[in-house]
């Protein structure tokens, strides 16, 4: 996969999703942005604190291997303040997926 990304995506822009298996974790040579948890589910209120807990704990381990990605969120979501604050102190890229 990394060879294909290097050939077809300028700057080697790849987020390694579904990357927590051992055969993946120790083979990142060119791509180092790692998704730290499951997707952001905006329509499931109970998923918000669980999502943040998962990415926080997974980041402790994954942060030693690569750069963690906490997934996007929307600034209009009722828990946007919680997501923004967590990502700000989490040391990860911040993606906002608002509709224009």
NORLIN-V214021 format. One line per field, one symbol per residue. ss: DSSP state (@ for helix, = for strand, . for the rest). A space follows every 50 residues. Layout:
ss: ???
This chain:
ss: .@@@@@@@......==.....@@@@.......===...........@@@@ @@@@@@@@@@@@....===...=......@@@@@@@@@@@..=..=....
